[in-house]
Amino acid sequence: MNAHTIPELRCAMSREAIIGHETAWKVSTFGVAQYRHGYDPALLAAIEEAALKLKASHAVHKHLDLTFITGADRYIPEIKELLHDKLRLERLSDMMGTKLEPYPLSIVGSTVTFMNPKDGAVEWHCDGVPVTELIPLSISDPLIGGHLEIYCDDSETGRSILESGRDLPRNKIMRIDHKMNYATLGQFLGVLHRTAPIQLGERVTLVLNQRSATKPYVDDNRMFYLAADNDHDRAWVNELAEDVWTNQLPAYRRHAEEHPVPQPAAEPVSGGARESW
C-alpha cells in the first residue's frame, strides 16, 4: 500500500453534496469514498478470529440496535497496529485533505461490529467522531441487507421526518454496498446514515475512528452519547477531560488567534437609513 497513490475508487461524494448546503462544522470538504484498501489479509483474518472469540464476553448490544466490541484495540493488538500505522494515516489524510490522527479515547478508537438478523445492524444516526473507516472482515454470501445508507439532505430535516414516524424518501438515500478488500472512509459527523437491516446473512466489520490533528475540537461525541454505550466503564470521563485541556482547547485558541473575528468600523459609515430620510 502506497500512501501517496490514488486508490481504486468504487464511489466518492463530497460533504456538501451529501448535506445539500455549505457547512462550517467539519474537518474538510470530503464526504465519503469507498476504495481498495490494500491491508494485509492475514492481519484482518487474525483480527476477526480474535474478535469472534471475544464476542460472548466483550460485545454489547444496547444502543442503536448494534452489537459490537467497544474499544476493541484494547483487547486485540493487531487492531492497535493498524490503527496507528503511519502509512495508513498518511493515505487517509491525503484522501481527507487534512492531517488525521487516531481518535484518542480508549473506548472509541476502534470497534468490531457484528451484524445479522439477531445482532441487529445500526439505526439512523449521525456519528460523534469526525472521521470513520469501515473495513469488512467478512461478508456472507448471500447477504440480503447490511449495506450503508446515507441520507442526502440536511440531517435535521431527516431526523424530523423519522421522529414523525415517516420513512425517509428513497430518492434521497445513497446506497453503498460493502465489498471485501474495499474500505469506506466517511466524514459522518452531521451526516444522517444507517446500516440497512440484515434479512439474511451476516457481516463482521472493523471500524477505525480518526479526527483532525489541527482541529481536534471538531467533534460531536457528547458525554451522554458516549455513556449510552459505555455506562459500565467511567475511566473515559477523565480521558475526555484531559484531552479537552491538553489538546482541544489549545487547538481551538490557536485557530481563534489565526482567524480573528472582524471588528466593527471605529467610525460610523455614512449613508445610513436615517440620512436618506
Salt bridges, closest charged atoms under 4 A:
GLU8 OE1 - ARG36 NE 3.31
GLU16 OE2 - LYS26 NZ 2.83
GLU49 OE2 - LYS53 NZ 3.60
ASP65 OD1 - HIS61 NE2 2.94
ASP73 OD2 - LYS80 NZ 3.22
GLU90 OE1 - HIS4 NE2 3.68
ASP94 OD2 - HIS4 ND1 2.66
GLU101 OE2 - ARG211 NE 2.75
ASP119 OD2 - LYS55 NZ 2.62
ASP127 OD1 - HIS125 NE2 3.00
ASP127 OD1 - HIS193 NE2 3.17
GLU133 OE1 - ARG88 NE 2.86
GLU149 OE2 - HIS147 NE2 3.11
GLU149 OE2 - ARG170 NH2 3.03
GLU149 OE1 - ARG194 NE 2.80
ASP153 OD2 - LYS172 NZ 2.56
ASP154 OD1 - HIS21 NE2 2.99
GLU156 OE2 - ARG159 NE 3.80
ASP177 OD1 - ARG175 NE 2.86
ASP229 OD1 - HIS63 ND1 3.30
ASP231 OD1 - LYS62 NZ 2.78
ASP233 OD2 - ARG74 NH1 3.50
ASP243 OD2 - ARG211 NH1 2.75
